Amino acid sequence: MPSFFEKLFKGKATADPAPSQPPKSATAPSQAATRFGTAQTPSAPDGFDALYTRAISAAASKDFARAIPLYDQAIAASPASAEPYYKRANALKDVGRLEEAIASYDRSIELRPDYAYAFCNRGVVQQKLGLLPQALSSLDRAIALEPTDAVAHYNRAMVLQDWSRWAEAAVSYDQAIALDPEFPDAQYNRALTLLFLGDFERGWAAFEWRWNNARRLAIGEVRSFQEPLWLGDHDLAGKRLLLHSEAGLGDTLQFCRYATLAAARGATVLLEVQPPLVSLLAGLEGVSQVLPSRGALPPFDYHCPLMSLPLAFNTTLDTIPAARSYLHNDVAKVEHWRKRLGERTRPRIGLTWSGNANQPIEPRRRIPLADWLPHLPREFEYFCLQKELRDADRVARDSSGLIVSFDDELPDFAATAALCECMDLVITVDTSLAHLSGALGQRTWVLLSFVPDWRWLLDRADCPWYPGMKLYRQKTAGDWSTVFAQVTSDLQREFRAG
């Protein structure tokens, strides 16, 4: 899963007037019901009603280039009306003109001080701009004016998450869900918050809400099988169990460990994973057959998505199946890399500084290589473990002469895994490489953003999923300087001592 929290949804816009249920799409206030949704008959071709109705229609069609000027004309025709400023702000928000959107929300609030939905949506935009105190203030005011608006409580929780105030965020999610129990975004993000807090007992069960928004979560569609879903409630002895990947490569690498537990219950385990992982996972203990995703499947009795396995096995923090290593390399591939690298003259450090550019949280977790290079001690030998590089990172790498890369020699994860084993240490941001290195039992340091993914939990330097892993966390959002300083200090101290 893009992980994400991955998948931490950003604020959800509230429409005016409030619908009886909050809108179930996390985007596009222009699609919500509006006060002028059923257009009044205009008194003149270019009068306020006509302009405003045309603006709303254009916004509903996502034709914001036409909608915004029409809102401007409607405002000129009726400058004392709050609603056109509010609708204009929503359109500006949708096209990313956030500062202008706030100004337009401000004007709508000046004209109508009890405009709860303007406060709510202003809070969403303030959050996007990183103005968390202001966003929380706007949302608190929205809730005071409209306490039954589940979306406002949801947005408040999102702000508290970005502020790393997780326990308070959980309370706001609870309030949103109490007002609308079928609010999937609130249910899903509440689940992630519970997992973040280490409340696995409630978190895994709530995490099943991800299937209510599977397409938008980019975890694919719910798989439709005639065979029943297995969540730990049936005897597996003598049965064939299909375990299938559902999200990102890192998720598969983290949760494939449960195949061993399923086999211990007597199941014949079939593992369906993304094609780049097939070769690597072929030797996973307990797996009878590894299959590429969406290919032909042999007969089976039950199925389970990989990320539902912690629920099936009632996993708590104390019962995480955390073997030092549960993935193992092909000996020949490792030997190939040892010969390819030659004689070791200095400690070897494998680096990964970015992940999938298409992930929504990638800007937060990646580190521009040019920013990292000045902090890498020169007494080590560095190797790039990632295959895809952005143009700016490629320029920084090549100009530095500090990092050795094998751009065309890493066709799949099996090759990368073998190269990992030749390293003395792997240092990586939060990508699939972190899970690969951890699953191999390699010494691994992971650099985490201020609001990391749920699986890294809170305020820990260790990781219960990977015993050989050390976590380095940003102290403030966007600031890697303290992380760099600590990593540099630890590198020099530990390898000098060794």
C-alpha positions as CSV (number, residue, x, y, z in Angstrom):
1,M,0.0,0.0,0.0
2,P,1.3,3.4,-0.8
3,S,1.7,3.1,2.2
4,F,0.9,5.5,3.6
5,F,-0.2,6.1,5.2
6,E,0.3,6.3,3.4
7,K,-2.7,7.0,2.4
8,L,-3.3,9.6,5.0
9,F,-6.1,11.4,3.2
10,K,-5.9,15.1,3.2
11,G,-8.8,17.3,4.2
12,K,-12.2,16.6,2.8
13,A,-14.3,19.6,1.6
14,T,-17.7,20.3,3.1
15,A,-20.5,21.5,0.8
16,D,-22.9,24.2,1.5
17,P,-25.5,23.5,2.6
18,A,-24.4,20.5,4.6
19,P,-25.9,17.2,3.2
20,S,-27.6,14.8,5.5
21,Q,-24.5,12.6,5.1
22,P,-21.0,13.9,4.5
23,P,-19.9,13.5,0.9
24,K,-18.1,10.2,0.4
25,S,-15.6,11.5,-2.1
26,A,-12.5,12.9,-0.5
27,T,-12.2,15.6,-3.2
28,A,-13.9,18.1,-5.3
29,P,-16.3,20.3,-3.4
30,S,-17.6,21.4,-6.8
31,Q,-19.4,18.0,-7.1
32,A,-21.3,18.5,-3.8
33,A,-24.8,19.7,-3.5
34,T,-25.0,23.5,-3.5
35,R,-27.4,26.1,-2.5
36,F,-28.0,27.0,-6.1
37,G,-27.8,23.5,-7.4
38,T,-31.3,23.8,-8.8
39,A,-30.9,27.0,-10.6
40,Q,-33.3,29.9,-10.1
41,T,-34.7,31.5,-13.3
42,P,-32.4,34.5,-13.9
43,S,-34.1,37.9,-14.1
44,A,-31.6,39.0,-16.7
45,P,-29.2,37.2,-19.1
46,D,-26.1,38.5,-17.3
47,G,-27.6,39.0,-13.8
48,F,-26.2,37.5,-10.6
49,D,-28.4,34.4,-10.8
50,A,-27.4,33.6,-14.3
51,L,-23.7,34.2,-13.7
52,Y,-23.7,32.2,-10.5
53,T,-25.6,29.3,-12.0
54,R,-23.2,29.1,-14.9
55,A,-20.2,29.3,-12.6
56,I,-21.6,26.4,-10.5
57,S,-22.2,24.4,-13.6
58,A,-18.7,25.0,-14.9
59,A,-17.2,24.0,-11.6
60,A,-19.3,20.9,-11.5
61,S,-17.7,19.9,-14.8
62,K,-14.3,20.8,-13.5
63,D,-14.0,23.6,-16.0
64,F,-12.3,25.9,-13.5
65,A,-10.8,28.1,-16.1
66,R,-14.3,29.2,-17.0
67,A,-15.8,28.8,-13.5
68,I,-13.5,31.2,-11.6
69,P,-14.0,34.2,-13.9
70,L,-17.8,33.6,-13.8
71,Y,-17.6,33.6,-10.0
72,D,-15.7,36.9,-10.2
73,Q,-18.5,38.4,-12.4
74,A,-21.1,37.1,-10.0
75,I,-19.3,38.7,-7.1
76,A,-19.1,42.0,-9.0
77,A,-22.9,41.7,-9.5
78,S,-23.6,41.0,-5.8
79,P,-20.5,41.9,-3.7
80,A,-22.4,41.5,-0.4
81,S,-23.2,37.8,-1.0
82,A,-21.0,35.3,0.9
83,E,-21.8,32.3,-1.2
84,P,-20.0,33.3,-4.4
85,Y,-16.8,34.0,-2.4
86,Y,-17.1,30.5,-0.8
87,K,-17.7,28.7,-4.1
88,R,-14.9,30.7,-5.8
89,A,-12.6,29.6,-2.9
90,N,-13.5,26.0,-3.5
91,A,-12.6,26.3,-7.2
92,L,-9.3,28.0,-6.4
93,K,-8.6,25.2,-3.9
94,D,-9.2,22.6,-6.6
95,V,-6.7,24.3,-9.0
96,G,-4.0,24.7,-6.3
97,R,-4.3,28.5,-5.9
98,L,-4.3,28.1,-2.2
99,E,-3.4,31.5,-0.9
100,E,-6.1,33.1,-3.1
101,A,-8.5,30.4,-1.9
102,I,-7.9,31.4,1.8
103,A,-8.5,35.1,0.9
104,S,-11.8,34.2,-0.7
105,Y,-12.8,32.1,2.3
106,D,-11.9,35.0,4.6
107,R,-14.1,37.3,2.6
108,S,-17.0,34.9,2.7
109,I,-16.6,34.6,6.5
110,E,-16.5,38.4,6.9
111,L,-19.8,38.6,5.1
112,R,-21.3,35.6,7.0
113,P,-19.5,35.0,10.3
114,D,-21.6,31.9,11.0
115,Y,-20.5,30.2,7.7
116,A,-19.4,26.8,9.2
117,Y,-18.5,25.3,5.8
118,A,-16.3,28.2,4.9
119,F,-14.4,27.7,8.2
120,C,-14.2,24.0,7.5
121,N,-12.8,24.3,4.0
122,R,-10.5,27.1,5.0
123,G,-9.1,24.7,7.5
124,V,-8.4,22.2,4.8
125,V,-6.5,24.7,2.7
126,Q,-4.6,25.9,5.7
127,Q,-3.5,22.4,6.4
128,K,-2.3,22.0,2.8
129,L,-0.1,25.0,3.3
130,G,1.3,23.7,6.6
131,L,-0.5,26.3,8.7
132,L,-1.5,23.8,11.3
133,P,-2.4,26.1,14.2
134,Q,-4.6,28.2,11.9
135,A,-6.2,25.1,10.4
136,L,-7.1,23.7,13.8
137,S,-8.6,27.1,14.8
138,S,-10.7,27.2,11.6
139,L,-12.0,23.6,12.2
140,D,-12.7,24.2,15.8
141,R,-14.8,27.2,14.8
142,A,-16.6,25.1,12.1
143,I,-17.4,22.4,14.7
144,A,-18.7,25.0,17.2
145,L,-21.0,26.3,14.5
146,E,-22.0,22.9,13.1
147,P,-21.2,20.2,15.7
148,T,-22.9,17.4,13.8
149,D,-20.7,17.9,10.7
150,A,-18.8,14.6,10.5
151,V,-16.5,16.0,7.8
152,A,-15.3,18.8,10.0
153,H,-14.4,16.3,12.8
154,Y,-12.6,14.2,10.2
155,N,-10.6,17.2,8.9
156,R,-9.7,18.1,12.5
157,A,-8.3,14.7,13.0
158,M,-6.2,15.1,9.8
159,V,-4.7,18.3,11.1
160,L,-3.8,16.7,14.4
161,Q,-2.2,13.8,12.5
162,D,0.0,16.2,10.6
163,W,0.9,17.7,14.0
164,S,1.8,14.3,15.3
165,R,-0.9,14.6,18.0
166,W,-2.1,11.0,17.4
167,A,-4.2,10.3,20.5
168,E,-6.2,13.5,19.9
169,A,-6.6,12.6,16.2
170,A,-8.1,9.2,17.2
171,V,-10.7,11.0,19.4
172,S,-11.7,13.3,16.5
173,Y,-12.0,10.2,14.2
174,D,-14.2,8.6,16.8
175,Q,-16.5,11.7,16.8
176,A,-16.7,11.7,13.0
177,I,-17.6,8.0,13.0
178,A,-20.2,8.5,15.8
179,L,-21.9,11.0,13.5
180,D,-21.6,8.9,10.4
181,P,-20.6,5.2,11.0
182,E,-20.4,4.6,7.2
183,F,-17.8,7.3,6.6
184,P,-15.1,5.1,5.0
185,D,-12.3,7.7,5.0
186,A,-12.7,8.3,8.7
187,Q,-12.9,4.6,9.4
188,Y,-9.8,3.9,7.4
189,N,-7.7,6.7,8.8
190,R,-8.9,5.8,12.3
191,A,-7.6,2.3,11.7
192,L,-4.2,3.7,10.7
193,T,-4.1,5.9,13.7
194,L,-4.8,2.9,16.0
195,L,-2.0,1.0,14.3
196,F,0.3,4.0,14.7
197,L,-0.5,4.0,18.4
198,G,0.3,0.3,18.7
199,D,-3.4,-0.6,19.4
200,F,-3.3,-3.6,17.1
201,E,-6.3,-5.3,18.7
202,R,-8.7,-2.6,17.4
203,G,-6.5,-1.5,14.6
204,W,-6.3,-4.6,12.5
205,A,-10.1,-5.1,12.5
206,A,-10.7,-1.5,11.6
207,F,-8.1,-1.8,8.8
208,E,-10.5,-3.9,6.8
209,W,-12.3,-0.7,6.0
210,R,-9.6,-0.2,3.3
211,W,-11.7,-2.3,1.0
212,N,-14.5,0.2,1.1
213,N,-12.2,2.6,-0.9
214,A,-9.8,0.2,-2.5
215,R,-9.7,1.9,-5.9
216,R,-9.0,5.4,-4.5
217,L,-6.5,3.9,-2.1
218,A,-4.6,2.6,-5.1
219,I,-4.6,-0.9,-3.6
220,G,-6.6,-2.2,-6.6
221,E,-10.0,-3.7,-6.6
222,V,-11.4,-6.1,-4.1
223,R,-10.7,-9.6,-5.4
224,S,-13.7,-11.6,-6.2
225,F,-13.3,-15.3,-5.6
226,Q,-15.8,-18.1,-5.2
227,E,-13.6,-19.5,-2.5
228,P,-14.2,-18.0,1.0
229,L,-12.0,-15.4,2.7
230,W,-9.9,-16.8,5.5
231,L,-9.4,-14.6,8.5
232,G,-8.3,-17.3,11.0
233,D,-11.7,-18.7,11.5
234,H,-11.3,-22.1,9.7
235,D,-9.0,-25.1,10.2
236,L,-6.3,-25.0,7.5
237,A,-5.1,-28.6,7.9
238,G,-5.1,-30.2,4.4
239,K,-6.4,-27.0,2.8
240,R,-4.9,-24.9,0.0
241,L,-4.6,-21.2,1.0
242,L,-4.0,-18.5,-1.6
243,L,-2.3,-15.5,-0.1
244,H,-2.3,-12.5,-2.5
245,S,-0.6,-9.2,-2.6
246,E,-2.7,-6.1,-2.6
247,A,-0.7,-2.9,-2.6
248,G,3.0,-1.9,-2.7
249,L,6.1,-4.0,-3.0
250,G,7.1,-3.1,0.5
251,D,3.8,-4.3,1.9
252,T,4.3,-7.7,0.2
253,L,7.9,-7.9,1.6
254,Q,6.7,-7.1,5.1
255,F,3.7,-9.4,5.3
256,C,4.8,-12.4,3.3
257,R,6.3,-13.6,6.5
258,Y,2.9,-14.9,7.6
259,A,3.0,-17.6,4.9
260,T,5.2,-19.6,7.3
261,L,2.6,-19.4,10.1
262,A,-0.1,-20.5,7.7
263,A,1.9,-23.5,6.6
264,A,2.5,-24.4,10.3
265,R,-1.3,-24.7,10.6
266,G,-1.3,-27.4,7.9
267,A,-2.0,-25.3,4.8
268,T,-0.6,-25.7,1.4
269,V,0.3,-22.1,0.8
270,L,0.1,-20.5,-2.6
271,L,1.6,-17.0,-2.8
272,E,0.6,-14.5,-5.5
273,V,2.8,-11.5,-5.7
274,Q,4.0,-8.7,-8.0
275,P,6.2,-10.1,-10.8
276,P,9.4,-8.3,-9.6
277,L,9.2,-10.3,-6.4
278,V,8.5,-13.8,-7.8
279,S,12.1,-14.9,-8.0
280,L,13.0,-13.6,-4.6
281,L,10.1,-15.1,-2.7
282,A,10.4,-18.5,-4.4
283,G,12.5,-19.7,-1.4
284,L,10.2,-18.3,1.3
285,E,9.7,-21.0,4.0
286,G,6.3,-22.6,4.0
287,V,5.4,-21.5,0.5
288,S,4.5,-24.3,-2.0
289,Q,4.2,-22.1,-5.1
290,V,4.9,-18.5,-5.9
291,L,2.7,-17.0,-8.7
292,P,2.8,-13.7,-10.5
293,S,-0.1,-11.3,-9.9
294,R,-3.2,-11.7,-12.0
295,G,-2.0,-14.8,-13.8
296,A,-3.8,-18.2,-13.9
297,L,-4.4,-19.7,-10.5
298,P,-4.4,-23.3,-9.4
299,P,-7.3,-24.6,-7.3
300,F,-7.5,-23.4,-3.7
301,D,-9.9,-23.6,-0.7
302,Y,-9.4,-20.2,0.9
303,H,-7.8,-16.9,0.2
304,C,-6.5,-14.0,2.2
305,P,-5.0,-10.6,1.3
306,L,-1.5,-10.3,2.7
307,M,-2.3,-7.3,4.8
308,S,-5.3,-9.1,6.5
309,L,-3.0,-11.8,7.9
310,P,-2.1,-9.8,11.0
311,L,-5.9,-9.8,11.8
312,A,-6.2,-13.5,11.0
313,F,-3.3,-14.3,13.4
314,N,-4.5,-11.9,16.1
315,T,-1.1,-10.1,15.9
316,T,-0.2,-7.8,18.8
317,L,3.0,-5.8,19.4
318,D,4.3,-8.8,21.5
319,T,3.4,-11.5,18.9
320,I,4.7,-10.0,15.7
321,P,6.5,-12.8,13.8
322,A,9.9,-11.1,13.8
323,A,12.5,-13.6,12.8
324,R,15.9,-11.9,12.3
325,S,15.7,-12.9,8.6
326,Y,12.9,-14.7,6.7
327,L,14.1,-14.0,3.2
328,H,17.2,-15.7,1.8
329,N,19.4,-15.0,-1.2
330,D,20.4,-17.3,-4.0
331,V,24.0,-18.1,-3.2
332,A,25.1,-17.8,-6.8
333,K,23.7,-14.3,-7.1
334,V,25.5,-13.2,-3.9
335,E,28.8,-14.7,-5.2
336,H,28.3,-12.9,-8.5
337,W,28.1,-9.5,-6.7
338,R,31.0,-10.3,-4.4
339,K,33.2,-10.9,-7.5
340,R,31.7,-7.8,-9.2
341,L,32.5,-5.5,-6.3
342,G,36.0,-6.9,-5.9
343,E,38.2,-6.7,-2.8
344,R,36.8,-4.8,0.1
345,T,39.0,-1.8,1.1
346,R,36.5,0.3,3.1
347,P,33.1,-0.4,4.8
348,R,30.4,-0.7,2.2
349,I,27.2,1.3,2.6
350,G,24.1,0.8,0.4
351,L,21.9,3.9,-0.1
352,T,18.4,4.5,-1.1
353,W,17.1,8.1,-1.0
354,S,13.8,8.0,-2.9
355,G,11.0,5.7,-3.9
356,N,8.1,5.6,-6.2
357,A,7.5,9.1,-7.6
358,N,3.8,8.3,-8.1
359,Q,3.1,7.8,-4.4
360,P,1.3,10.8,-2.8
361,I,3.6,10.8,0.2
362,E,6.8,10.6,-1.8
363,P,7.7,14.3,-1.6
364,R,7.6,14.0,2.2
365,R,9.8,10.9,2.6
366,R,12.4,11.3,-0.2
367,I,15.7,13.1,0.3
368,P,17.2,15.0,-2.7
369,L,20.6,13.4,-3.1
370,A,22.3,16.8,-3.4
371,D,21.1,17.6,0.1
372,W,22.5,14.3,1.5
373,L,25.9,14.1,-0.2
374,P,27.7,16.8,1.9
375,H,26.8,14.7,5.0
376,L,28.3,11.4,3.9
377,P,31.6,10.7,5.5
378,R,34.3,10.1,2.9
379,E,35.9,7.1,4.6
380,F,33.1,4.7,3.4
381,E,32.3,3.2,0.0
382,Y,28.7,3.9,-1.1
383,F,26.5,2.0,-3.5
384,C,23.2,2.9,-5.0
385,L,20.5,0.3,-4.3
386,Q,17.7,1.9,-6.3
387,K,17.1,1.4,-10.0
388,E,15.1,4.5,-10.8
389,L,16.7,7.9,-10.4
390,R,15.3,11.4,-10.9
391,D,17.3,13.6,-13.3
392,A,18.5,15.9,-10.5
393,D,19.6,13.0,-8.4
394,R,21.4,11.4,-11.3
395,V,23.3,14.7,-11.9
396,A,24.2,14.9,-8.2
397,R,25.4,11.3,-8.1
398,D,27.5,11.6,-11.2
399,S,29.1,14.9,-10.3
400,S,30.0,13.7,-6.8
401,G,31.9,10.6,-7.8
402,L,31.0,9.2,-4.4
403,I,28.4,6.6,-5.2
404,V,28.8,3.5,-7.3
405,S,25.7,2.6,-9.3
406,F,24.6,-0.5,-11.3
407,D,21.8,1.0,-13.4
408,D,21.3,-1.8,-15.8
409,E,22.3,-4.7,-13.5
410,L,19.3,-4.8,-11.2
411,P,16.5,-6.4,-13.2
412,D,14.5,-7.6,-10.2
413,F,14.5,-7.7,-6.4
414,A,16.4,-10.9,-6.3
415,A,19.4,-9.1,-7.9
416,T,19.0,-6.1,-5.5
417,A,18.7,-8.4,-2.5
418,A,21.9,-10.2,-3.4
419,L,23.7,-6.8,-3.7
420,C,22.2,-5.8,-0.3
421,E,23.9,-8.9,1.3
422,C,27.3,-7.6,0.2
423,M,26.8,-4.4,2.2
424,D,28.0,-3.7,5.7
425,L,25.0,-1.4,6.2
426,V,22.0,-0.3,4.3
427,I,20.7,3.3,4.8
428,T,17.4,4.1,3.2
429,V,14.4,6.3,3.3
430,D,11.0,4.6,3.8
431,T,10.7,2.6,0.6
432,S,10.4,-1.1,-0.3
433,L,14.2,-1.3,0.0
434,A,13.8,-0.8,3.8
435,H,11.6,-3.9,3.9
436,L,13.8,-5.9,1.6
437,S,16.9,-5.2,3.7
438,G,15.0,-5.8,7.0
439,A,13.6,-9.1,5.7
440,L,17.1,-10.3,4.8
441,G,18.3,-9.6,8.3
442,Q,20.7,-6.9,7.0
443,R,21.8,-4.2,9.3
444,T,19.5,-1.4,8.2
445,W,19.0,2.3,9.1
446,V,15.8,3.9,8.0
447,L,15.3,7.7,7.7
448,L,11.8,8.7,8.5
449,S,9.8,11.9,7.9
450,F,8.1,13.8,10.7
451,V,4.8,12.0,10.0
452,P,6.0,8.5,8.8
453,D,4.0,5.5,7.8
454,W,2.0,3.7,10.6
455,R,4.2,0.6,10.6
456,W,7.1,2.5,12.2
457,L,5.0,3.4,15.2
458,L,5.8,6.4,17.4
459,D,8.9,7.6,19.1
460,R,10.9,4.4,18.7
461,A,14.4,4.0,17.4
462,D,13.9,0.3,16.9
463,C,11.3,-1.6,14.8
464,P,9.4,-4.6,16.2
465,W,8.9,-5.9,12.6
466,Y,12.7,-6.0,11.9
467,P,15.1,-6.8,14.8
468,G,18.1,-5.6,12.8
469,M,16.7,-2.1,12.0
470,K,17.3,1.3,13.5
471,L,15.0,4.3,12.9
472,Y,16.0,7.9,12.6
473,R,13.2,10.4,12.8
474,Q,12.8,14.0,11.7
475,K,12.3,16.3,14.7
476,T,10.3,18.8,12.6
477,A,8.5,18.5,9.3
478,G,10.8,18.8,6.3
479,D,14.0,19.1,8.3
480,W,16.5,16.4,7.6
481,S,19.5,18.2,9.2
482,T,19.3,16.5,12.6
483,V,18.8,13.2,10.9
484,F,21.9,13.7,8.8
485,A,23.9,14.8,11.9
486,Q,22.9,11.7,13.9
487,V,23.5,9.3,11.0
488,T,27.0,10.8,10.4
489,S,27.9,10.6,14.0
490,D,26.7,7.0,14.3
491,L,28.5,5.9,11.2
492,Q,31.8,7.3,12.4
493,R,31.4,6.0,15.9
494,E,30.2,2.5,15.2
495,F,32.6,1.7,12.3
496,R,35.5,3.2,14.0
497,A,34.7,1.1,17.1
498,G,34.3,-2.0,14.9
